[in-house]
């Protein structure tokens, strides 16, 4: 049986530079291993592989020669609220949380992160990086509002993950109030046309300052967080046509002209239920699509994962990136059902073709904040800021079953054969290892067989459990 550290090394092999074998199916001998998380208390626990084949059970067949999307990675949101909560801990505990997420040897394999340009609902207050009205040239632009809480978290995650592995995505919740039709950052409103060029330049100012002042280059951007929602917190509404035109006329050309054309730019950044209409407007327009890597999605409202698959089929060469999901209504310490919701979405998104998966806040307090408008929610790590305790939730381990063992650069591969009541998917890592993840949300255990290149093993997954098989 392999150690926890050996399990982890399988999940980060591509980061360590192992080469891809010429043919997975011809690998002579596979060392099978298994880790399990269950409602009954197991947390990434090593399990012995059954020695016998379940003759009457269904069989899942993994064909690693049939590949689908390449996996960019997994991660979470580095918000001002998360930064504040972690700073309430002693420094050693704070860094331990960051390591458990981002350290390539000791952590669960996170490489992606999302942060906010200006404030968001999970900020301590409302603020912008360019607060001077009428400052068309952005002469007063500054990262200073990020320096007290947010920037130390970004720096530490960048350092712990490693500069070559860390991929930071940034999203604005709202332009500065003076650029908007309602003259405020919250409660919707839209970008005023006379400030479209200035707002596009604002992204460049942010990218350049992060690169040159903070030495943290950005990997990607989204145009706008949740452009279809007029929220009581920071928000800005774009119709599909307005977002298309802003990218085509302003943001895309500005990024290209200023040397940031290689930045991954994603449109939409909102719920699956209206993804297709937004994709048709933006990816369906060649002059806009040339600037876009694809579309970003959230899980609220809809579980229509097939919408993601339809968009990817209609617009080959483009990506769908999952950028936000959380269980709303405040913190839910110890609630197993939260992890099952995460698992259901991870399987649904990844089997639909999503290239990467970014959770919402990496850490919150026991209320599910702080949040300057009272919009509390759960997080994979909850911190008792008075008692100094760190609680790792079921959702942390649900994500870990993918992020720890599916390396950046892996491909989802074919896994055929249905097993009633169970979700599953398979991945081929760049080092030649395979990771097959299974999820049983039911009240009864399930026996099944797993077959790889003609080698079949009997498998058993308990009720309410998630497993990762490594071969």
Helices and strands as residue ranges (DSSP letters): H 4-11, G 14-16, G 24-26, E 33-38, E 45-47, E 58-70, E 73-77, H 80-87, H 91-102, E 112-117, G 144-146, H 150-161, E 167-172, G 177-179, G 193-195, H 196-212, E 220-222, H 240-246, I 247-251, H 252-257, E 264-271, G 272-274, H 275-282, H 286-289, E 294-298, H 305-314, E 319-324, H 336-352, E 356-361, E 364-365, E 381-384, E 389-392, H 394-403, E 411-416, E 422-428, E 434-440, E 446-452, E 455-461, E 465-470
